[in-house]
Structures are given as C-alpha cells and as structure tokens.
Amino acid sequence: MSIQSRPYDRKRDFERVGKFLVDTYAVPQGNWLEPRWEYMHFHPVLDSASLHKIGVWEDRGEIVGVVNYEGDLGHAFFQFHPDHLELKGEMLDYALKTLTRPVGNRRRLIAWINDFDAEMEALASERGFREDTQNADAQSTMPIPNPFPPIESPAGYRIQSLADENDIHKVHSIMHRGFNNTGEPPSEGTNGPDCRRLMQTAPNFRRDLNIVAVAPDGNYVSYGGIWMEPVHKVAYIEPVATDPEYRMMGLGKTVVMEGIRRCGEMGATLAYVGSGQTFYKSMGFEVKFNRNPWIWMSK
C-alpha cells in the first residue's frame, strides 16, 4: 500500500492541507472548509508547539487524510479523501495515540464525528468512545440571495469595514468584551492587541470583509468576520462578537449580513457558519448536519 502517515509540518503542509480541503469540499464526508483551517492557525489561542502532532496521510505525495486538533490538544477532527475512507479506523487510532490531553490522572479525547457517518460512529464505539448528545457542533448554510435585501442599521450607528478604519485597540476591545470577558482587555502580552494583529496576518484575511458597527462615541460595538472561499463561492463566518451592552439591537445581524452581501457581490452563492444558534436561523440559515462530540477517557 502506497499510503503513508507522518507528522504535520506547518511550513511544508499548511498550504497543501488548505488545497486538500478545497479539493474535497463538495464530497459528502463533511470536511472543514479551508477558512476554518486558516483561522485556526492564526488564532492567538492555538497551541502551536503541538502542531507536529497533527497527522497527515499521503498517497504518492498527495494528501488523502488529516487528523487535527483545533486550539489545543484533546480534540480530534477528521478530514477524509472520498477515495480513501478505509483510513477511518487508522486515523481514529492515531488520534487516540497522539492527540489526547491529561485530565487529572486520566487522559481524554473528544472526537468530532459527522452525524451522518455511521461507520465512523461504530468505529468510535468499538474503541470505547461515548457520544455526547448535548453539545453538537452544528453546521449551517444559507443561500445568498440575489438581489440582496436591504440592510438597515440602528439609527446613530455606522456600519463600516476594517478597510475603512482598522483601529486595532478598538478591535481588541470588542473581541474581548464580545466574548463575555469582564473588565478592560489586556494592553500587552500574549493576550494584548498583538494577538489581534496576528489574526489579521492570515493569508486570506480581508479587511473589507471584516465588518464593524461603530457606536456614536466611535467605539466598535459589534464585529462580523467573513472569509471568502472563491473556488466554491462560499462565504464563511468567523468570528462574530457583540458588546453585551449593545445586544438585542440588531447590530450583530447587520454586520454579518453586510459581510455576506459583499461576498455575494464577488460571486459567492452560499454562506456557511459553524453554529445552529437562533441568531443565525433568524437570518435564514438552516442546519445541514452536526459534528457530534464522542468522548474517550482512559481507565
């Protein structure tokens, strides 16, 4: 058999895995979209020291499978080539050997398995995984309308992109507060503004697709990050945050829809988000499938 596995090398493999995800987008096994792979690598919480623990499978030099975590160890996501689904068991065993994390005196792994993949569910069950039915990772889509409906913002609030103004301290503040952190955001260190600068260095980050709502005092109070995947004409939403003091005003919906509208102008026909929240359903998103967490604990 010509298929071999090896550790991931970011310098060598980052773009190659991204291309693999683009190439396998339309097949039914539900791989990540390329923007999620990119967003992971430029997120400040990434455990970059463990990237070599990601597994890559190749067939005569072509990538045919990837097992990766997201953020930190203890999670496993599976990216399959449709012609090599026989690797499922091997890839699950690799995750158990390589991607677990300590929890007290035991080790734990959460394998995220598509809810339509009965074969993978059976393989996980055989290895002692148990499904967590309460914490599914919903995957939702919305056809982008053409013509796009008018977008209205609350009176007194300005909607603009980071191409118009990219005040990194305002970005840092809304991302800090929007994810329910209390107090003022750190002004320096690994959790300071530099972490926002890092996120903006991703190869396909576009300031014109990162939309903010600006309050009358000039602060950013809602943020909608959108990625454009041009090959399959997909708009991918990540991240979205609204200051708790400015919620329930329609600002979050406005910034997300403006980003989607801009992608539609560039040819995108489908918007995609990793959520099943009512917030997204109110815009027209529908859950297409779930990635369910299957949990394994050592004895």
Buried (B, 14 or more C-beta within 10 A) or exposed (E): EEBEBEEBEEEEBBEBBBEBBBBBBEEEBBBBBBBBBBBBBBBBEBBEEBBEBBBBBBBEEEBBBBBBBBEEBBBBBBBBBEEBBEBBBBBBEBBBEBBBBEEEEEBBBBBBBBBEBEEBBEBBEEBEBEBEEEEBBBBBBBEBEEEBEEBEBEEEBEBBBBEEBBBBEBBBBBBBBBEEEEEEBBEEEEBBBBBBBBBBEBEBBBEBBBBBBBBEEEBBBBBBBBBBBEEBBBBBBBBBBBBEEBBEBBBBBBBBBBBBBBBBEEEBBBBBBBBBEEBBBEBBBEBEBBBBBBBBBEE
